[in-house]
């Protein structure tokens, strides 16, 4: 495992001075060169002045761009100059470059002659979003996806697209359209970054939206810094305050070996008590600071901040930090000096003893979720590593940075939680003061409930994660035991036509049971009846036919119809109930009840497009009154346990929500699904199909078209228990989009930029795909073959060669016959996608 040295010390602890001494020793004693990487040109210039002041004969060179705001992916002249400088034979020199230039370097020269020191911890993660409902087809073929990580795809450069990525990332001609895509292409192209997209964000591109007009086009991208960025460097060094709490440390922990630097020793890691005793932290709100809070209470928020500044600081000079969109007139008091939230290296503010920090720096909820799900980092750790660290850096620009000073310092932050967290983490002897009376707009109304004493000890995030894993494991074990028990379809069941003698409780009204193959369905004469009749069907075609026949019947009243359930009830399992949850042996199918919602059957085909189901009207379905009521019948390939059934129900409900519909109750501005949550339990019973009560010719329907379009849902498929979002098939058919002549010309221009793929690269790619198929884990053969086929489709092979390669892959997998049988459906799916 690679070793990375770190230097963790508070602001003003002498990290830079210690690094300068170390660099001098390595240059003059060992003859090494030092590559010093710092965040800004300003900080590089300050460090150069300090080196020359202490060691006038030390050779120091700085290479950076002329524009401080230049993007890290657009500094090609700087990269060329750095590579040319390092390629020459040199000894005992210090070369300073910025973080942006370092991250953009494609390769390094003569690294054996150089040591790397990164001053200040670089940004280790981030997120950005592209809205491309129409134009995603212009560039989506340049990327490949790796679906090996739960609900996220990792984006990768498609084979043969290196030149294309280089051109878009650099964008020499300053093309406005390509400028939108630069960050996406540059980060995917960078060896130091990984870019991830949610599966649903990637798969829904171009699909119709049901909540509003239009199509899905929001491509949400999350990126992280990779430790492979430092692979070529021997024991590189990273310096920064509170390094072990940083996002970089959280993301790389376990992938590299972090060790304190053996020679660069800061004066202190934690601030001495006499430093924190000088600090007073004030707050104005009990509610957590956020952009949403500031937007909702815009004028009130501004007035509260200004009143606090006037009340406590009067005419004293002060620093203040706010979000970029807040203008310089946000603070009305004279004497205020605005500084950026990112303050690394600023040493020109030591005369100030007051600072107000009210910028909201929280990540988006989607990025918090990504860091938790994909990286295992809880949101409170993210907040600590980012927001609190930025506030800490800003506070340490003041006179508090001077350990020899005795001047008291005051910091004004927005919320109470941040104030106390800064005290607990960094400044234990600091005072925390709130206002005498908090404005009602900033009061946490449920504080009393939150402050109630706990009856049990709170679990850590690790304990909660472990509990969730254990619950999922139990769920799988229960389902596996049931599947083993029911293997071969030898299931205990009853039959209306059979009267074989069996011992059972005579007080219970229940039909005798015998062992026959088939599918169980339970029937109840009326809602209040305790009688449960279990019938065995030979196959699902019989079930479908029985339901179709039932649909032709008309009743005067709803209760004249009989009810059915997919649960197999055994009254002997519980002495208290006859068809309660405790009486269920297993469940063979699911029914969903939609009542008065906006989700129609046609739209449901898009939501549930990857398994078989049928839909039929409810007795009270009345389109004339705008009351759409219907039920959906979903058969299972294998019976499931009660807990597994509830797991599947929740997953299907989550998928409906992901397509923009609400559950439970209507929400203004959103479409209501109508899914009845009270029918979630596995022992729910539903009326059989029948004709509608009113205007039956208009309001009655029996739609089983989806039954023939997809396979029966297999609960034992390894993809289902983990895919809580129940996303559609991996490759979807893009919906046709009519383009204007201008868009068509622009699309042809972009497509013409794609370079030709060379044969050696294609051969290497095919070999990698073959190896991936050969090493597929048990139970993943179906998904692996489809994924590799989707990759191979982009190589541009003709149909005959494509099919021949697929058969070759299948021949080397665990179950060749099953994989070969899968090939026709793969070809059909990929042809639909390309159409």
C-alpha positions in Angstrom: 0.0 0.0 0.0 1.3 3.4 -1.0 2.6 5.7 1.9 1.6 9.3 1.9 3.1 11.7 4.5 0.9 14.3 6.1 1.5 17.4 8.2 -1.5 18.3 10.4 -1.2 21.5 12.3 -3.5 24.5 13.1 -3.2 27.8 11.3 -0.1 29.6 12.5 1.5 26.4 13.8 4.6 26.8 11.6 3.8 24.2 9.0 5.1 26.4 6.1 8.3 27.4 8.1 9.0 23.8 8.8 8.5 22.9 5.2 10.9 25.6 4.1 13.6 24.3 6.4 13.0 20.8 5.1 13.0 21.9 1.4 16.4 23.7 2.0 17.9 20.5 3.5 16.7 18.3 0.7 17.9 20.7 -2.0 21.4 21.3 -0.6 22.2 18.1 1.2 20.4 15.4 -0.9 20.5 17.4 -4.2 16.8 16.8 -4.7 14.4 19.1 -6.4 11.1 20.1 -4.7 7.8 20.5 -6.5 5.7 22.7 -4.2 2.0 22.8 -4.9 -0.2 25.6 -3.3 -3.8 26.7 -3.9 -3.2 30.2 -5.4 -0.6 32.3 -7.1 -0.8 34.8 -4.2 0.3 32.1 -1.7 3.0 30.9 -4.1 4.4 34.4 -4.2 4.3 34.8 -0.4 6.1 31.5 0.0 8.8 32.5 -2.6 9.4 35.7 -0.7 9.8 33.8 2.6 12.2 31.3 1.1 14.4 34.1 -0.4 14.3 36.0 2.8 15.7 33.0 4.8 17.9 31.5 2.1 18.9 34.2 -0.5 20.9 31.7 -2.6 18.0 29.2 -2.9 16.8 28.9 -6.5 13.0 29.2 -6.6 10.9 29.2 -9.8 7.1 29.7 -10.2 5.1 28.6 -13.2 1.4 29.6 -13.3 -1.1 31.2 -15.7 -1.7 34.8 -16.2 -5.4 34.5 -15.1 -6.1 33.4 -11.6 -9.6 32.4 -12.5 -8.4 30.0 -15.3 -10.1 26.6 -15.1 -7.8 23.7 -14.2 -8.7 21.9 -17.5 -7.8 24.8 -19.7 -4.2 25.6 -18.9 -2.4 23.8 -21.7 0.5 26.5 -22.0 1.2 26.1 -18.3 1.3 22.3 -18.5 3.7 22.5 -21.4 6.0 24.8 -19.5 5.9 22.6 -16.4 6.8 19.5 -18.4 9.6 21.3 -20.2 11.0 22.6 -17.0 11.0 19.2 -15.2 12.4 17.4 -18.2 15.7 19.3 -18.0 18.4 18.0 -15.6 18.4 20.1 -12.5 19.5 19.8 -8.9 18.5 21.7 -5.8 15.7 23.8 -7.1 12.2 24.6 -5.8 9.4 24.8 -8.4 6.1 26.2 -7.3 2.8 25.5 -9.2 -0.9 25.8 -8.3 -3.3 23.0 -7.3 -5.1 23.6 -10.6 -2.0 23.1 -12.7 -1.0 20.0 -10.7 -4.4 18.3 -11.2 -4.4 19.0 -14.9 -1.0 17.4 -15.7 -1.4 14.3 -17.9 2.1 12.9 -17.0 5.3 13.8 -15.3 9.0 13.8 -16.3 12.0 12.7 -14.2 9.9 12.2 -11.1 12.9 10.4 -9.5 14.7 13.7 -9.2 11.8 15.4 -7.5 9.9 15.4 -4.2 6.3 16.4 -4.0 4.9 18.7 -1.2 1.2 19.7 -1.5 0.5 22.7 0.8 -3.2 22.9 1.8 -5.5 20.0 1.2 -7.0 20.0 -2.3 -10.7 19.7 -2.9 -11.5 16.0 -2.8 -15.1 15.9 -4.1 -17.8 17.9 -5.8 -20.9 17.9 -7.9 -22.3 19.5 -11.0 -25.3 19.2 -13.2 -26.1 19.4 -16.9 -29.6 19.9 -18.3 -29.5 18.0 -21.7 -33.0 16.6 -22.5 -32.4 17.1 -26.2 -28.7 17.2 -26.7 -27.6 14.2 -24.6 -27.5 12.0 -27.7 -24.8 14.1 -29.2 -22.2 13.1 -26.6 -23.6 10.0 -24.8 -21.7 7.7 -27.2 -18.4 9.1 -26.0 -18.9 7.5 -22.6 -19.0 4.0 -21.1 -20.5 3.1 -17.8 -19.4 0.8 -15.0 -22.4 -0.3 -13.0 -20.5 -2.1 -10.3 -21.4 0.3 -7.5 -25.1 0.0 -6.3 -27.2 2.9 -7.5 -24.4 4.8 -9.3 -22.7 4.4 -12.7 -19.0 5.3 -13.0 -18.5 7.3 -16.2 -15.5 6.3 -18.3 -14.0 7.3 -21.7 -15.3 5.1 -24.5 -12.7 3.1 -26.4 -11.0 5.2 -29.1 -12.2 8.6 -27.8 -9.0 9.9 -26.3 -8.5 12.6 -28.9 -12.2 13.6 -28.7 -11.9 14.0 -24.9 -8.6 16.0 -25.2 -10.2 18.4 -27.7 -13.4 19.1 -25.7 -11.5 19.4 -22.3 -9.1 22.0 -23.8 -11.6 23.7 -26.1 -8.9 25.7 -27.9 -11.4 27.5 -30.1 -13.5 28.6 -27.1 -16.6 27.0 -28.6 -19.6 28.0 -26.4 -21.4 24.7 -26.8 -18.4 22.6 -25.9 -17.7 24.9 -23.0 -20.8 23.5 -21.3 -19.3 20.0 -21.6 -15.7 20.8 -20.6 -15.9 19.9 -16.9 -17.6 16.6 -17.6 -15.1 15.6 -20.3 -12.1 16.9 -18.3 -12.9 15.1 -15.1 -13.7 11.9 -16.8 -10.5 12.2 -18.9 -8.4 13.0 -15.8 -6.5 10.2 -14.2 -6.9 11.8 -10.8 -10.7 11.9 -10.8 -13.7 9.5 -10.8 -17.1 10.7 -12.1 -20.3 9.1 -11.0 -23.9 9.5 -12.1 -27.0 8.1 -10.4 -28.4 5.2 -12.4 -31.8 6.9 -12.7 -30.3 10.2 -13.9 -28.4 8.4 -16.6 -31.2 6.0 -17.7 -34.0 8.6 -17.8 -32.3 11.0 -20.2 -34.8 11.9 -22.9 -37.7 10.0 -21.2 -41.0 11.8 -20.7 -41.7 13.4 -17.4 -45.0 12.7 -15.7 -44.9 15.4 -13.1 -44.5 18.3 -15.6 -44.3 18.7 -19.3 -41.2 17.8 -21.1 -38.5 15.1 -20.8 -35.9 14.1 -18.2 -32.6 15.8 -19.0 -30.9 16.5 -15.7 -27.5 14.7 -15.6 -26.3 14.9 -12.1 -22.6 14.2 -11.8 -20.5 13.6 -8.6 -16.7 13.5 -8.7 -14.1 12.4 -6.2 -10.3 12.6 -6.2 -8.4 9.3 -6.7 -5.3 8.3 -4.7 -3.9 7.1 -8.0 -3.2 10.8 -8.7 0.0 10.4 -6.6 1.1 6.9 -7.8 4.2 8.1 -9.6 5.5 10.1 -6.6 7.6 8.4 -3.9 6.1 9.2 -0.4 4.5 12.5 -1.3 3.6 15.0 1.5 0.3 16.8 2.0 0.1 19.6 4.6 -3.1 21.1 6.0 -5.0 22.0 9.2 -6.9 19.1 10.8 -5.8 16.7 8.0 -7.3 13.6 9.7 -10.8 15.2 9.6 -10.5 16.3 6.0 -12.6 14.9 3.1 -9.4 13.7 1.4 -8.5 11.6 4.4 -12.1 10.3 4.6 -12.1 9.3 1.0 -8.6 7.8 0.8 -8.5 6.1 4.2 -7.9 2.4 3.7 -6.7 2.8 0.1 -3.3 4.4 1.1 -1.2 4.4 4.2 -1.2 7.8 5.9 1.8 8.6 8.2 2.9 11.8 9.9 5.9 13.4 8.2 9.1 12.3 10.0 10.8 15.7 9.7 8.3 18.5 9.2 6.8 19.0 12.7 4.3 21.9 13.4 4.5 23.6 16.8 1.0 22.2 17.6 -1.7 20.1 16.1 -4.5 21.4 18.4 -4.7 25.1 19.3 -3.3 25.9 22.8 -5.8 26.8 25.5 -4.6 30.4 25.6 -5.5 30.8 21.9 -9.1 29.4 22.2 -9.6 31.4 25.5 -9.3 34.6 23.4 -12.2 33.6 21.1 -15.9 34.4 21.6 -18.4 32.8 19.1 -21.8 34.4 18.7 -24.8 33.0 16.9 -28.2 34.4 15.9 -30.3 31.4 14.9 -31.3 28.0 16.3 -32.1 26.8 12.8 -29.2 25.4 10.7 -27.8 27.8 8.2 -28.7 27.0 4.6 -29.3 28.7 1.3 -33.0 27.8 1.7 -33.2 29.5 5.1 -31.5 32.6 3.7 -33.8 32.7 0.6 -37.0 32.3 2.6 -36.0 34.9 5.2 -34.2 37.1 2.8 -34.8 40.6 4.3 -35.3 39.3 7.8 -32.0 37.4 7.6 -30.1 40.5 6.4 -31.7 42.7 9.1 -30.8 40.1 11.8 -27.1 39.9 10.7 -26.7 43.7 10.6 -28.4 44.2 13.9 -26.1 41.7 15.6 -23.0 43.5 14.0 -24.3 46.9 15.2 -25.2 45.7 18.7 -21.9 44.0 19.5 -19.2 45.6 17.4 -20.4 49.3 17.0 -17.8 51.1 14.9 -15.0 48.6 15.1 -13.6 47.3 11.8 -14.5 43.7 10.9 -14.3 41.1 8.2 -17.3 39.4 6.7 -17.9 36.4 4.5 -21.1 35.7 2.5 -22.3 33.8 -0.6 -21.3 35.1 -4.0 -24.9 36.1 -4.9 -25.1 38.4 -1.9 -23.9 41.8 -3.0 -21.4 44.1 -1.3 -24.3 46.1 0.1 -25.5 43.2 2.1 -23.7 44.6 5.2 -24.7 48.2 5.8 -22.3 49.0 8.6 -19.2 51.0 7.8 -15.9 49.4 8.6 -16.6 46.0 7.1 -14.1 44.3 4.7 -15.4 41.5 2.6 -13.2 38.5 2.0 -13.6 35.3 0.1 -14.8 32.1 1.8 -11.6 30.4 0.6 -8.9 32.2 2.5 -5.9 29.9 2.3 -2.6 31.8 2.7 -4.1 35.2 3.6 -1.9 36.9 6.1 -3.0 40.5 5.6 -5.9 40.4 8.0 -4.1 40.0 11.4 -5.1 43.5 12.5 -8.8 42.5 12.6 -10.4 41.2 15.8 -14.0 40.7 14.5 -15.3 38.5 11.7 -18.8 37.6 10.6 -19.3 34.4 8.6 -22.8 33.8 7.2 -22.1 32.0 3.9 -24.1 28.8 3.4 -21.7 26.2 2.1 -23.8 23.0 2.4 -23.6 20.4 -0.4 -26.8 19.5 -2.2 -28.9 16.7 -0.7 -28.0 14.5 -3.8 -24.3 14.9 -3.1 -24.7 14.1 0.6 -26.6 10.9 -0.4 -23.8 10.0 -2.9 -21.1 10.4 -0.3 -23.1 8.3 2.2 -24.1 5.5 -0.3 -21.1 5.3 -2.5 -18.3 6.4 -0.1 -19.7 5.5 3.3 -19.3 9.0 4.7 -22.2 10.3 6.9 -23.5 13.8 6.4 -22.3 15.1 9.8 -18.7 14.1 8.9 -19.1 15.9 5.6 -20.4 19.0 7.3 -17.5 18.9 9.7 -14.9 18.4 7.0 -16.2 21.1 4.7 -18.3 23.9 6.3 -16.7 23.9 9.7 -13.2 23.8 8.2 -13.9 26.7 5.9 -15.3 28.8 8.9 -12.2 27.8 10.9 -9.9 28.9 8.2 -11.7 32.3 8.0 -11.6 32.8 11.7 -7.8 32.2 11.8 -7.2 35.0 9.3 -7.8 37.4 12.2 -5.5 38.4 15.2 -6.2 34.9 16.6 -3.6 33.6 14.1 -0.8 35.4 16.1 -0.2 33.1 19.1 1.9 35.8 20.7 -1.0 38.2 20.8 -3.4 38.6 23.7 -6.2 40.5 21.8 -9.7 39.0 22.2 -11.4 38.0 19.0 -15.1 37.6 18.2 -16.7 35.5 15.5 -20.3 35.8 14.4 -21.8 32.7 12.8 -25.4 32.0 11.8 -26.5 28.9 13.8 -26.1 27.5 17.3 -25.1 24.1 16.1 -22.1 25.4 14.2 -21.0 27.6 17.1 -20.9 24.7 19.5 -19.3 22.3 17.0 -16.5 24.8 16.4 -16.0 25.0 20.2 -16.0 21.2 20.7 -13.7 20.4 17.7 -11.2 23.2 17.6 -11.6 25.8 20.4 -12.6 24.0 23.6 -12.0 27.1 25.8 -13.9 29.5 23.6 -17.2 31.2 24.8 -20.4 30.7 22.9 -23.0 33.4 23.2 -26.5 33.6 21.8 -28.9 36.6 21.5 -31.1 37.5 24.4 -34.1 36.9 22.2 -34.0 34.9 19.0 -36.2 36.1 16.1 -39.2 33.7 15.7 -38.2 33.1 12.1 -35.0 31.5 13.3 -36.4 29.4 16.2 -36.3 25.6 15.9 -39.9 24.9 16.7 -39.4 21.3 17.5 -36.4 21.8 19.8 -38.4 20.6 22.8 -39.0 17.2 21.1 -35.4 17.0 20.1 -34.1 17.8 23.6 -36.3 15.1 25.3 -34.0 12.6 27.2 -33.4 9.5 25.2 -34.7 6.2 26.6 -32.0 4.3 24.7 -28.4 5.1 23.8 -28.0 6.6 20.3 -26.4 4.3 17.7 -23.4 5.4 15.8 -23.5 5.5 12.0 -21.4 2.3 11.9 -23.9 0.6 14.2 -26.8 1.7 12.1 -25.1 0.4 8.9 -24.4 -2.9 10.6 -28.0 -3.2 11.7 -29.2 -2.6 8.2 -26.8 -5.2 6.7 -28.0 -7.7 9.3 -31.6 -7.1 8.4 -30.9 -7.5 4.7 -29.0 -10.7 5.4 -32.0 -12.1 7.5 -34.3 -11.2 4.6 -32.2 -13.1 2.1 -31.8 -16.1 4.4 -35.6 -16.3 5.0 -36.3 -16.1 1.2 -33.6 -18.7 0.5 -35.1 -21.1 3.1 -38.5 -20.7 1.5 -37.2 -21.2 -2.0 -35.4 -24.4 -0.9 -38.6 -25.7 0.8 -40.7 -25.0 -2.2 -38.2 -26.2 -4.8 -39.9 -28.4 -7.4 -43.3 -26.6 -6.5 -44.1 -29.3 -3.9 -46.3 -26.9 -2.0 -49.1 -27.6 0.5 -52.3 -26.4 -1.0 -56.1 -27.0 -1.1 -58.2 -27.7 -4.1 -62.0 -27.1 -4.5 -62.5 -30.4 -6.3 -60.5 -32.5 -3.9 -61.7 -33.8 -0.5 -58.8 -35.8 0.7 -59.0 -36.4 4.5 -56.5 -34.4 6.6 -56.2 -33.6 10.3 -57.2 -29.9 11.0 -59.0 -27.9 13.5 -62.7 -28.5 13.0 -63.6 -25.1 14.5 -61.9 -23.4 11.6 -63.8 -23.1 8.3 -61.0 -24.2 6.0 -60.8 -26.6 3.0 -58.6 -29.7 3.2 -55.2 -29.6 1.6 -53.1 -32.0 -0.5 -49.7 -31.8 -2.2 -50.0 -30.8 -5.9 -47.7 -28.8 -8.2 -48.8 -25.3 -9.3 -49.5 -21.8 -8.1 -51.5 -21.0 -5.0 -54.2 -18.3 -4.8 -56.4 -17.6 -1.8 -60.1 -16.7 -2.2 -62.4 -15.1 0.4 -66.2 -15.0 -0.2 -66.6 -11.6 1.6 -64.5 -9.1 3.5 -65.9 -10.1 6.9 -65.8 -13.9 6.2 -63.3 -16.1 8.0 -63.4 -18.7 5.3 -60.3 -19.0 3.2 -60.3 -21.2 0.1 -57.0 -22.0 -1.5 -56.9 -23.0 -5.2 -54.0 -24.4 -7.2 -53.4 -23.3 -10.8 -51.1 -25.2 -13.2 -49.3 -22.1 -14.5 -49.7 -18.3 -14.8 -51.5 -18.7 -18.1 -54.4 -20.3 -16.2 -54.4 -17.5 -13.7 -54.5 -14.9 -16.5 -57.4 -16.8 -18.2 -59.5 -17.0 -15.0 -59.1 -13.3 -14.4 -60.0 -12.5 -18.0 -63.2 -14.6 -17.6 -64.0 -12.9 -14.2 -63.7 -9.5 -16.0 -66.7 -10.3 -18.2 -69.0 -10.6 -15.2 -71.3 -7.8 -14.0 -72.5 -7.3 -10.4 -75.2 -5.1 -8.9 -73.1 -4.4 -5.8 -69.4 -4.5 -5.1 -69.8 -7.0 -2.3 -71.4 -9.5 -4.6 -67.9 -10.2 -6.0 -65.4 -12.5 -4.3 -61.9 -11.4 -3.2 -58.5 -12.9 -3.8 -55.0 -12.7 -2.3 -51.6 -14.0 -3.3 -50.9 -15.1 0.3 -51.1 -18.8 1.3 -52.9 -18.8 4.6 -52.6 -21.5 7.3 -55.1 -20.9 10.2 -53.2 -23.3 12.3 -50.1 -21.0 12.5 -51.8 -18.5 14.8 -54.5 -19.2 17.4 -55.7 -15.5 17.3 -56.3 -15.0 13.5 -57.2 -16.9 10.4 -55.8 -14.6 7.7 -53.5 -12.3 9.5 -49.8 -11.8 8.8 -48.9 -14.6 11.3 -51.0 -17.0 9.2 -49.1 -16.5 6.0 -46.8 -19.3 4.7 -45.7 -17.5 1.6 -47.0 -15.1 -1.1 -47.2 -16.0 -4.8 -48.2 -12.7 -6.4 -48.7 -9.0 -5.6 -51.6 -6.6 -6.3 -51.5 -2.8 -6.2 -54.5 -0.6 -5.7 -54.6 2.8 -7.5 -57.5 5.0 -6.3 -58.2 8.5 -7.7 -54.7 9.3 -8.9 -53.1 10.8 -12.0 -50.9 7.8 -12.9 -52.7 6.1 -15.8 -52.1 2.6 -17.2 -50.3 3.9 -20.3 -47.8 5.8 -18.1 -47.5 2.8 -15.8 -46.0 0.9 -18.8 -43.0 3.2 -18.7 -42.7 2.9 -14.9 -43.0 -0.9 -14.8 -41.5 -1.7 -18.2 -39.2 -4.6 -17.2 -41.6 -7.3 -15.8 -45.0 -8.7 -16.6 -48.3 -7.4 -15.1 -51.9 -6.8 -16.0 -54.3 -4.1 -15.0 -58.1 -4.0 -14.7 -60.7 -1.5 -13.5 -62.2 -1.3 -10.1 -65.9 -1.7 -9.6 -66.2 2.1 -8.9 -64.0 3.3 -11.7 -65.7 6.5 -13.1 -63.8 8.4 -15.7 -66.7 10.9 -16.2 -66.1 12.1 -12.6 -62.3 12.0 -13.0 -62.0 9.1 -10.6 -59.5 6.7 -12.1 -59.6 3.5 -10.0 -57.8 0.3 -11.1 -55.7 -2.6 -9.8 -52.4 -4.1 -11.0 -51.7 -7.8 -10.8 -48.0 -8.8 -10.6 -47.1 -12.5 -10.7 -43.9 -13.9 -9.2 -41.7 -16.6 -10.6 -41.1 -17.9 -7.0 -43.1 -17.5 -3.8 -41.7 -15.0 -1.3 -41.8 -14.5 2.5 -43.9 -11.8 4.1 -40.9 -9.6 4.9 -39.6 -10.0 1.3 -43.0 -9.1 -0.1 -43.0 -5.9 1.9 -39.5 -5.2 0.7 -40.7 -5.6 -3.0 -43.8 -3.4 -2.4 -41.6 -0.6 -0.9 -39.2 -0.8 -3.9 -42.0 -0.6 -6.4 -43.5 2.4 -4.5 -40.1 4.1 -4.5 -39.9 3.6 -8.3 -43.2 5.4 -8.7 -41.9 8.3 -6.6 -38.7 8.4 -8.7 -40.9 9.0 -11.8 -42.3 12.2 -10.2 -45.5 10.9 -8.5 -46.4 11.4 -4.8 -47.7 8.7 -2.5 -50.1 9.0 0.4 -51.6 12.4 -0.3 -51.6 15.1 -3.0 -48.9 17.7 -3.0 -49.5 21.1 -4.8 -47.5 21.2 -8.0 -47.0 17.4 -8.3 -48.9 14.5 -9.7 -50.6 12.1 -7.3 -50.1 8.4 -8.0 -53.2 7.2 -6.2 -51.3 4.1 -4.8 -53.2 2.9 -1.8 -50.6 2.5 1.0 -53.1 0.8 3.3 -52.9 -2.2 0.9 -49.2 -2.7 1.5 -49.5 -5.6 3.9 -49.1 -9.1 2.5 -52.5 -10.3 3.9 -54.5 -7.7 1.9 -57.4 -9.0 -0.2 -58.7 -7.5 -3.4 -61.9 -7.9 -5.4 -61.7 -10.0 -8.6 -62.0 -8.3 -11.9 -65.5 -7.3 -13.1 -67.3 -4.8 -15.2 -67.5 -1.2 -13.8 -70.6 -0.1 -11.9 -71.4 2.9 -14.1 -71.1 3.3 -17.9 -69.3 -0.1 -18.0 -68.5 0.2 -21.7 -66.4 3.3 -21.1 -65.1 2.6 -17.6 -64.2 -1.1 -17.9 -60.9 -2.3 -19.1 -58.7 -5.4 -18.9 -55.1 -4.6 -20.1 -52.7 -7.5 -20.2 -50.5 -6.2 -23.0 -47.5 -5.9 -20.7 -47.8 -9.6 -19.8 -46.4 -10.6 -23.2 -43.8 -7.8 -23.4 -41.7 -8.8 -20.4 -40.7 -11.7 -18.3 -42.4 -12.8 -15.0 -40.8 -10.9 -12.1 -38.1 -13.1 -10.5 -37.7 -12.1 -6.8 -34.6 -14.4 -6.6 -32.8 -12.4 -9.2 -29.7 -11.0 -7.3 -30.4 -7.5 -8.8 -33.8 -7.1 -7.1 -32.9 -7.3 -3.4 -30.3 -4.6 -3.7 -31.9 -2.4 -6.4 -34.2 -0.5 -4.0 -34.9 2.0 -6.8 -36.0 -0.8 -9.2 -34.7 1.1 -12.2 -35.7 0.0 -15.7 -33.5 -2.1 -18.0 -29.9 -1.1 -18.4 -30.4 0.1 -22.0 -33.5 2.1 -22.8 -35.1 3.1 -26.1 -34.6 6.8 -26.4 -37.9 8.6 -27.2 -37.9 10.2 -30.7 -37.3 14.0 -30.6 -38.1 16.3 -33.4 -35.2 18.7 -34.0 -35.1 22.0 -35.8 -32.9 22.3 -38.9 -30.4 24.3 -36.8 -30.2 21.5 -34.2 -29.8 18.9 -36.9 -26.8 20.8 -38.5 -25.3 21.2 -35.1 -25.7 17.5 -34.2 -24.0 16.5 -37.5 -21.2 18.8 -36.8 -20.6 17.4 -33.3 -20.9 13.8 -34.5 -18.3 14.5 -37.2 -15.8 15.4 -34.5 -15.6 11.8 -33.4 -12.2 10.2 -34.4 -11.8 6.8 -36.0 -11.1 3.8 -33.8 -8.0 1.8 -34.6 -8.0 -2.0 -34.9 -5.4 -2.8 -32.2 -7.4 -0.9 -29.6 -10.5 -2.8 -30.6 -8.7 -6.1 -30.2 -7.5 -5.1 -26.7 -11.0 -4.0 -25.8 -12.5 -7.3 -26.9 -10.0 -9.2 -24.9 -10.8 -7.2 -21.8 -14.5 -7.9 -22.4 -13.9 -11.6 -22.7 -11.9 -11.6 -19.5 -14.7 -9.8 -17.7 -17.2 -12.4 -18.9 -14.9 -15.3 -17.9 -14.4 -13.9 -14.4 -18.1 -13.0 -13.8 -19.2 -13.9 -10.2 -21.9 -16.6 -9.7 -25.3 -15.2 -10.2 -24.1 -12.2 -12.3 -23.7 -13.9 -15.7 -26.8 -12.4 -17.2 -25.9 -8.8 -16.2 -22.3 -9.2 -17.1 -22.9 -10.5 -20.6 -25.4 -7.7 -21.3 -23.1 -5.0 -19.9 -20.1 -6.2 -22.0 -22.4 -6.4 -25.1 -23.5 -2.8 -24.6 -19.8 -1.8 -24.5 -19.0 -3.9 -27.6 -21.9 -2.2 -29.5 -20.0 1.1 -29.4 -17.0 -0.5 -31.2 -18.9 -0.3 -34.5 -18.7 -4.0 -35.4 -21.1 -5.3 -38.0 -23.9 -7.5 -36.9 -22.3 -10.8 -37.9 -19.1 -10.1 -36.1 -20.9 -8.7 -33.1 -23.0 -11.9 -32.8 -20.0 -14.1 -33.3 -18.1 -12.3 -30.5 -21.1 -12.7 -28.2 -21.2 -16.4 -28.8 -17.5 -16.6 -28.1 -18.0 -14.8 -24.7 -20.9 -17.0 -23.8 -18.9 -20.2 -24.5 -16.3 -19.2 -21.8 -18.9 -18.4 -19.0 -20.2 -20.6 -16.2 -23.4 -21.7 -17.9 -22.8 -21.4 -21.7 -26.2 -22.8 -22.7 -28.1 -20.2 -20.6 -25.9 -17.4 -21.8 -26.3 -18.4 -25.5 -30.1 -18.4 -25.0 -29.8 -14.8 -23.7 -28.1 -13.5 -26.9 -31.3 -13.0 -29.0 -32.9 -10.8 -26.4 -29.6 -8.8 -26.0 -29.5 -8.1 -29.8 -33.1 -7.0 -29.7 -32.6 -4.7 -26.8 -29.5 -3.1 -28.3 -31.2 -2.7 -31.7 -34.1 -0.9 -30.1 -31.7 1.4 -28.3 -29.9 2.3 -31.5 -33.0 2.8 -33.5 
